């Protein structure tokens, strides 16, 4: 591992440790694949900003199913991408990443130093606003929710569940919030194991990580992996 990549990985581990120490939860989630070829579920967060066509284009060309967690902020800024996604509904399932991209934390906790929703009312508004944006854009009702940092206070998790959403955890962090180098992102994703749920990002076209995200996904395809949506995972054993 190169020095830059080692530092990035260590920083992520340090931040995650502090967040866990504050009583926040990072849900772990993997699945037991059906018989046959190895399977992974690729989940891509669209937080805000633009669309990384380095990722989206090859996903379409290679007919790779992906679950995208989109915020209202990102949907509002990317109408052309919405049209493209709607042309390929068999490949892309759009799930809820919130309205303003806030962490589902009730109380003073600040995951990664970021200001969270903070109150139960704000968490509910964040979840509801994201779901309404997806309904307007795609005419669908999301079933899964992932917040801004994939870290939650326990009471926020209970609230989100009471609103009818399953919280989307993961087992493999592919790009460390799009902060990884292309080489690191490729290595992590290409090394996925059957049953992994991968988290990465599709909203940072100007960062190196995106090139490694798609090359890692295509490496899995070359190894004979098949790809499933989280909706498919829900019918399997999840832990």
C-alpha positions as CSV (number, residue, x, y, z in Angstrom):
1,X,0.0,0.0,0.0
2,X,1.3,3.4,-1.0
3,X,1.9,6.0,1.7
4,X,-1.0,8.2,0.6
5,X,-3.4,5.3,0.6
6,X,-2.2,4.1,4.0
7,X,-2.8,7.6,5.4
8,X,-6.3,7.7,3.9
9,X,-7.2,4.3,5.4
10,X,-5.8,5.3,8.8
11,X,-7.8,8.5,8.8
12,X,-11.0,6.7,8.0
13,X,-10.3,4.2,10.8
14,X,-9.6,6.9,13.2
15,X,-12.8,8.8,12.4
16,X,-14.9,5.7,12.5
17,X,-13.5,4.8,15.9
18,X,-14.3,8.1,17.4
19,X,-17.8,8.0,16.0
20,X,-18.4,4.5,17.4
21,X,-17.0,5.7,20.7
22,X,-19.7,8.4,20.7
23,X,-22.4,5.7,20.8
24,X,-23.2,5.8,17.1
25,X,-23.8,2.7,15.1
26,X,-22.4,1.8,11.6
27,X,-24.7,-1.1,10.5
28,X,-22.9,-4.0,9.1
29,X,-24.8,-5.9,6.4
30,X,-24.0,-8.8,4.1
31,X,-26.0,-11.6,2.5
32,X,-26.0,-15.3,1.9
33,X,-25.9,-15.7,-1.9
34,X,-28.1,-18.1,-3.8
35,X,-26.5,-21.1,-5.3
36,X,-24.5,-20.4,-8.4
37,X,-21.9,-17.9,-9.3
38,X,-20.5,-15.5,-6.6
39,X,-22.7,-12.5,-6.0
40,X,-22.3,-8.9,-4.7
41,X,-24.6,-6.0,-4.2
42,X,-23.1,-2.7,-5.4
43,X,-24.6,0.4,-3.7
44,X,-23.6,3.9,-4.9
45,X,-24.3,7.0,-2.9
46,X,-25.3,10.2,-4.8
47,X,-24.9,12.8,-2.1
48,X,-24.8,16.1,-3.9
49,X,-22.9,17.6,-6.8
50,X,-22.6,16.0,-10.2
51,X,-22.8,12.6,-11.8
52,X,-19.7,10.5,-12.4
53,X,-20.2,9.2,-15.9
54,X,-17.0,7.3,-15.7
55,X,-19.1,5.0,-13.5
56,X,-22.6,5.3,-14.9
57,X,-21.7,4.9,-18.5
58,X,-19.9,1.5,-18.1
59,X,-22.6,0.2,-15.8
60,X,-25.1,0.7,-18.5
61,X,-22.8,-0.7,-21.2
62,X,-22.1,-3.8,-19.2
63,X,-25.7,-4.2,-17.9
64,X,-24.6,-4.2,-14.2
65,X,-27.5,-3.8,-11.7
66,X,-26.8,-1.3,-9.0
67,X,-28.7,0.3,-6.1
68,X,-28.3,4.1,-6.0
69,X,-28.9,6.1,-2.8
70,X,-29.9,9.6,-4.0
71,X,-30.5,12.8,-2.0
72,X,-33.0,15.4,-3.0
73,X,-30.1,17.8,-3.5
74,X,-28.5,15.5,-6.1
75,X,-31.8,14.8,-7.9
76,X,-32.5,18.5,-8.1
77,X,-29.1,19.1,-9.7
78,X,-29.0,16.2,-12.2
79,X,-32.2,16.1,-14.3
80,X,-30.4,14.7,-17.3
81,X,-29.2,11.8,-15.2
82,X,-32.7,11.1,-13.9
83,X,-33.8,10.7,-17.5
84,X,-31.0,8.3,-18.2
85,X,-31.7,6.2,-15.1
86,X,-35.4,6.0,-16.1
87,X,-34.4,4.5,-19.4
88,X,-32.7,1.7,-17.6
89,X,-35.0,0.8,-14.7
90,X,-34.0,-2.8,-14.9
91,X,-30.5,-1.8,-13.9
92,X,-31.0,1.0,-11.4
93,X,-33.1,0.9,-8.2
94,X,-33.2,4.4,-6.6
95,X,-33.3,4.4,-2.8
96,X,-33.4,7.1,-0.1
97,X,-30.3,9.1,0.9
98,X,-32.2,11.9,2.5
99,X,-33.2,15.4,1.6
100,X,-30.2,17.6,2.6
101,X,-27.6,14.9,3.2
102,X,-27.7,15.0,7.0
103,X,-26.6,12.3,9.4
104,X,-29.4,10.5,11.3
105,X,-28.2,11.4,14.7
106,X,-30.4,12.7,17.5
107,X,-28.4,14.6,20.0
108,X,-25.1,16.3,20.0
109,X,-23.0,13.7,18.3
110,X,-21.1,14.9,15.2
111,X,-20.0,12.0,13.0
112,X,-16.8,12.9,11.2
113,X,-17.2,16.4,12.7
114,X,-20.3,17.1,10.5
115,X,-23.5,18.8,11.8
116,X,-26.2,16.1,12.0
117,X,-30.0,16.3,11.8
118,X,-29.9,16.6,15.6
119,X,-33.6,16.1,16.5
120,X,-36.2,13.5,15.9
121,X,-38.3,15.9,13.9
122,X,-35.3,16.8,11.7
123,X,-34.4,13.1,11.1
124,X,-38.0,12.5,10.1
125,X,-38.0,15.5,7.8
126,X,-34.7,14.4,6.2
127,X,-36.1,10.9,5.5
128,X,-39.5,12.1,4.3
129,X,-38.0,14.7,2.1
130,X,-35.7,12.2,0.4
131,X,-38.5,9.8,-0.2
132,X,-40.8,12.5,-1.7
133,X,-38.1,13.6,-4.1
134,X,-37.6,10.1,-5.4
135,X,-41.4,9.7,-5.8
136,X,-41.5,12.9,-7.8
137,X,-38.6,12.0,-10.0
138,X,-39.2,8.2,-10.6
139,X,-42.8,7.5,-9.5
140,X,-41.5,4.9,-7.0
141,X,-41.5,4.5,-3.2
142,X,-38.1,3.8,-1.8
143,X,-37.8,1.0,0.8
144,X,-34.3,1.5,2.0
145,X,-32.6,4.4,3.8
146,X,-29.0,5.4,4.2
147,X,-28.0,8.6,5.9
148,X,-25.1,11.0,5.1
149,X,-22.4,9.1,7.0
150,X,-23.7,5.6,7.4
151,X,-23.6,6.3,11.1
152,X,-26.7,6.5,13.3
153,X,-27.8,7.1,16.8
154,X,-29.9,4.2,18.1
155,X,-33.0,6.3,18.6
156,X,-32.7,7.6,15.0
157,X,-32.5,4.0,13.7
158,X,-35.7,3.1,15.6
159,X,-37.4,6.2,14.2
160,X,-36.4,5.4,10.6
161,X,-37.7,1.8,11.1
162,X,-41.0,3.1,12.4
163,X,-41.3,5.1,9.1
164,X,-41.2,1.9,7.1
165,X,-37.6,2.0,5.9
166,X,-34.9,-0.6,6.2
167,X,-31.5,0.8,7.0
168,X,-28.9,-0.1,4.3
169,X,-25.7,-1.2,5.9
170,X,-22.7,-2.5,4.1
171,X,-19.8,-5.0,4.5
172,X,-17.2,-3.4,2.2
173,X,-16.3,0.3,1.9
174,X,-15.1,0.7,-1.6
175,X,-13.9,4.3,-1.7
176,X,-13.9,5.8,1.8
177,X,-16.4,8.6,0.9
178,X,-14.7,9.1,-2.5
179,X,-11.5,10.0,-0.8
180,X,-9.5,7.0,-1.9
181,X,-7.1,6.9,-4.7
182,X,-8.2,5.0,-7.9
183,X,-5.7,2.3,-7.0
184,X,-7.1,1.8,-3.5
185,X,-10.8,1.8,-4.7
186,X,-10.0,-0.7,-7.4
187,X,-8.1,-3.0,-5.0
188,X,-10.9,-3.0,-2.4
189,X,-13.8,-3.5,-4.7
190,X,-12.0,-6.1,-7.0
191,X,-11.3,-8.0,-3.8
192,X,-14.9,-8.3,-2.7
193,X,-16.2,-11.7,-1.6
194,X,-19.5,-13.3,-2.5
195,X,-22.2,-11.9,-0.2
196,X,-20.6,-8.5,0.2
197,X,-22.6,-5.3,0.0
198,X,-20.3,-2.6,-1.3
199,X,-20.7,1.1,-0.7
200,X,-19.1,3.7,-3.0
201,X,-20.0,7.0,-4.6
202,X,-21.2,8.2,-8.0
203,X,-21.3,11.9,-7.4
204,X,-17.6,12.9,-7.5
205,X,-16.5,12.9,-11.2
206,X,-13.5,15.1,-10.4
207,X,-11.9,12.8,-7.8
208,X,-9.6,9.9,-8.7
209,X,-11.7,7.3,-6.7
210,X,-14.4,7.0,-9.4
211,X,-12.0,5.5,-11.9
212,X,-11.1,2.8,-9.4
213,X,-14.7,2.2,-8.4
214,X,-15.7,1.2,-12.0
215,X,-12.5,-0.7,-12.7
216,X,-13.0,-2.7,-9.5
217,X,-16.6,-3.5,-10.5
218,X,-15.6,-4.6,-13.9
219,X,-12.9,-6.8,-12.4
220,X,-15.6,-8.6,-10.4
221,X,-17.6,-9.1,-13.6
222,X,-14.5,-10.5,-15.3
223,X,-14.1,-12.9,-12.3
224,X,-17.6,-14.3,-13.0
225,X,-19.5,-12.4,-10.3
226,X,-23.1,-11.5,-10.7
227,X,-24.7,-8.4,-9.3
228,X,-27.9,-8.0,-7.3
229,X,-30.0,-5.1,-6.0
230,X,-30.8,-4.7,-2.3
231,X,-34.3,-5.6,-3.1
232,X,-33.0,-9.0,-4.2
233,X,-30.9,-9.2,-1.0
234,X,-34.0,-8.7,1.1
235,X,-35.2,-12.2,0.1
236,X,-31.9,-13.8,1.2
237,X,-30.4,-14.3,4.6
238,X,-29.0,-10.9,5.7
239,X,-26.7,-10.3,8.6
